[in-house]
Amino acid sequence: GGGDLQGSVQALVEARKLCERAGILETREGADVLTCLGKAQCDRGESEDAIKVLQQARKIRETTNTLEEPDGANLLASIGAAKGRSGDARGALQVYAETRKLRERLDAVDTTDGAALAAATARAAEQLNDTTACLEAYAEARRIHEVMGTLETPDGLDLLQQVGRVQSGRGDLAGALESYSEARRF
């Protein structure tokens, strides 16, 4: 529950202090500690603090030339999530686009994280009332789930339900019905 999250944030704050004292905060390992701290802060609803900590992790990864790897892509996605949580959907979309390009360079688009990124992009587009971009991003998430054979998982089912909800909201009742009934078939 919330107490566990509080405990993990405190433990990660301690880990950050230890990294600082040991002189290793400005390394990949230090960036990993900051990334975990930022994610935990974001989960607790402390998105402004999370953004600061995650941006610090990004600077370290840029300085140590470790941004261009899967953990770097996950860090960028976390920055996007924190921006989205803080109400900055436009900022989230910008970071998600950057993350997508990095995943392309890493040949890591058709992965679980790639599908999650596409779904997060859809949610940010929906926050801006851009249902076209939203449905395009959900279509990308679906394509990835189909490639991976994971459409019949809880994430895949959630995706189909979200698509149905957005289609219904824009008045595409036939499309919504199709998405909902596909989700029920699984």
N, C-alpha and C positions, 0 to 999 in steps of 0.2 A: 504493500500500500504506500501511502504518502510518506510514512515514517521511513520505509526502506529507501525511498528516493532521497530523503533528507540525509540519511546516513551515507549514501553513496556520494552525494555532493560533498559532504564534509570530508569523506575519505579522499576524494579526488582533489579537494582544496589542499589537504595535507600532502598528497602526492606531488602537487604542483610546487609546494614549498620545498619538499625534499629535492625535487629536480633543480630548483633555483639554487639551493645550498650546494648541491653537488656539481653545479655548473653544467648541467645537461639539459636545461629547459630548451635551449636553442638547437636541439637535435630532433631527428625523426621521432625518437621515443618521447621527448618533451611535447612535440606536436600531438602525438597520440594521446598523452595524458590530457592536454588541453581540449582535444576533440571530444574525449569521453566526458569531461567536465561540462563542456558547452552543450552536448546532447542531453545530459542529465538536467542542466539548468533549463533547457528548452522544454523538456518533459514536465518540469515543475511549473512552467508558465512564466519563467524569468527570461523572456526572449531577448530583451535589451542586453542583459548581462551575457547571455549565451552568444549573441552576435559579436560582442567585443572579444570574448575568449576564442571563439571560432576564427575570427579575423586574425587574431594573434597567431593561432595555429597555422593559418594559411600563410602568413608572412614567413614563419619559420620554415614551412615546407617550400616556399619559393626560394628562400635564402639557401636552403640545403639541397635544392634541386630534387625534391621528393614529392612535388605536387603532381607530376605526370605519372602517377601510378594508381592502382585501384583504390588504395586508402585515401589518396588525394581527391579522387572523384567522390568518394563517400563524404569526405570533409566538405567539399563544395555543396553537395546535396544537403548536408546538415545546415550549412549557412543559409541555403535557400529555404529550408524548412523553418528556421528561426525567423527569417524575414517574413515569411508567410504568416507565422504565428503572431508576429508583432503588428500585423495588418498591412505590411508592405508587399502586396501581391505582385506589383510591378517589379520591385527589387528581387523578389523570389523568382519570377519568370526569367529575369536577366541571368541570375546565377544558374538556374536550371538549364538554360540554353548553353551556357559555358560548360556546364557539367556534361551535357549531351555531346558537345564537340570533343571533350576530353575522352569520354567513353568511346567515341568513334575512333579516335587516335589509338586507344588502347585495345581496340577490337573487343569491347566489353559492353555492347549495347544489348545483345540478346541474352541477358542474365537476369536473375532475380532482382538485383539492384537496378538494372536498366528498366525493368517493368515498373518497379516502385518509383523511379524517377519520372517515367511517363505519366503515371497516375498522379504524382505530386504536381506535375506540370498542368495536368487537366484541372486539378482542384484550384490552383492559382489562377488559371484562365477563367474558371467559373466565378471566382471572387471578383473578377473584373467584368463579369457579365458577358464574357466573350464565349458564347456557347459553341460557336464554330471551332475555335481553337481548342476548347475544352474537349469536344467530341473527337477532334483529330488526335489529340494526345491520348485519349482513352482508346482510340483505334490502334495507336502505336503500342500501348500497353497490351492490348488484346493480341496483336500480331506476335509480340514477344512471348506471351503466355502460350500461344498456339505453337510457336517454334519450339518452345521448351517442353510442351506437353503438360502444362500446369494450369490450363483453363479450368479444370475440374477441382482445383484446390480452393480453400477458403478465400485466398486473395483473388483468384479468378472469378469466383462467384460474386464476391463483393464488387469487383470491376463491372460485371454484367448488371448488377443491381444499380450501381452508380450511373451507368450509361442509360438504363431505363428511366431513372429519376430525372436526368438532364433532358432526355428526349421528351418525357412527359411534360416537363416544365416549359419546353419551347413549343408545345402543342403537337408534337409528333407522336400521337397516341398509338399508331400502328407500329412504329419503331420501338416504342416503349414496351408494348405488349410482347413483341418479338424478343426483346432483351430479357424481360421478366420470365417469359415462358422458357427461354433457353436456360436461364439460371435454375428454374424449377426442375428441368429435365435431369440435372446432375445429381 
